[in-house]
Amino acid sequence: MPRFLSFRDFDWVLLGFVMVICSLGVLEIYSSTYGTKFATTTGTPLYVKQMYWILAGLGLMFLASLVNYQVLLENAHWFYLASILMLLGVRVFGEKQLGGRRWIRLPGHQHFQPSEWVKLVLILVLARYFTLNPDRETSFFDVVKAGLIALVPMLLVLIQPDMGTALTYLPVALMALFLGGIRFRHAALILVIAGVLLPVLWQLGPRLHLVKQYQKDRLVTFLHPEADSRKTGYQLEQSKIAVGHGGLTGYGFRGGSQTQGNFLPEPHTDFIFAAWAEEHGFVGAAGLLLLYFMVLTRLIQNAQTAPDRAGGFVVMGVVAILFFHILVNVGMVVGFMPVTGIPLPLMSYGGSSLLFTFLALGIVMNIRMRRFVN
């Protein structure tokens, strides 16, 4: 490490909040899968595998903090090209699970999900695009080009199909446009175009293989899940019951009847917040959200102290993705948003999502450690 860099400049406070959330996630994965069908799906308990992913993520984060982020920005276009090729490779070599072809099988019965890593690549490539010529005003051509940069991988992910991950690319593009100085008339024009195209895509989506019928059903059912509580509305109904059942203080560790009774679907992944709320109540749910608030606040502070505009862009891109994940996941489990399969950062079980988050945090640390470098 160069002599002007020191791990004393590492954001240990941020790491502390992150590790607390990860620890709560491991405990909740253990609790929510104890005595259920999810505890015996693999030879190794899921909560143990999650700890392995956390350790791997920590190593990845520290490694990412040592590579100058300017080098990453300079090669962002190559990363983008590699990402597109990987998404195309999923169509050819991907393994089909749960009705979608989203993963590439690796040795050791592991799976790699390229769409997760595209989020970080989008952050880098859009940060480089909008900061390459800082003195030039953002034109409508810039807005269109930035939109196309995000649209290409988004379409490739939609046809997997994986609407949840595809939607996470939107906040990255919107944050980049906002920080890049999009003009009001350009933003208004985009809203008008989106308003015209969305109804068309809603009707033609299944024919174009961009939206599946079950995805459309989910988007509609969340408004009235009780109308089809045994099929399309089942997940949302059970999630709302679990959250409400928790009351003020919850039923304690391994005490949730909805979770332990196998009524709550995917309690260790998409609906882990519902399982947490049932066991720890409103107090526990509010405490968890406060931890996430502290993480986001700390990230914004790091963006404000970034050594250059590009560094600030990158950190705020990470903020946009994490905030979107938290907002949609929590909104989903309480019935304010449709079921989209977006995991809760640092808590939901899964290697690709967890490793992406730690890698993104490693780049944030990278930027923070260089804030005093001229």
Secondary structure, DSSP 8 states (H G I E B T S, - for coil): --TT--GGGS-HHHHHHHHHHHHHHHHHHHHHHTTSGGGGSSSS-HHHHHHHHHHHHHHHHHHHTTS-HHHHHHTHHHHHHHHHHHHHHHHHH-EEETTEEEEEEETTTEEE-HHHHHHHHHHHHHHHHHHSSTTS---HHHHHHHHHHHHHHHHHHHTTT-HHHHHTHHHHHHHHHHHHT--HHHHHHHHHHHHHHHHHHHHHTTTTTSS-HHHHHHHHHTTSGGGGTTTTTHHHHHHHHHHHHTTTT-S-TT--HHHHTT-SSSTTTTTHHHHHHHHHHHHHHHHHHHHHHHHHHHHHHHHHT-SSHHHHHHHHHHHHHHHHHHHHHHHHHTTSS-------TTTSS-HHHHHHHHHHHHHHHHHHHTTT--
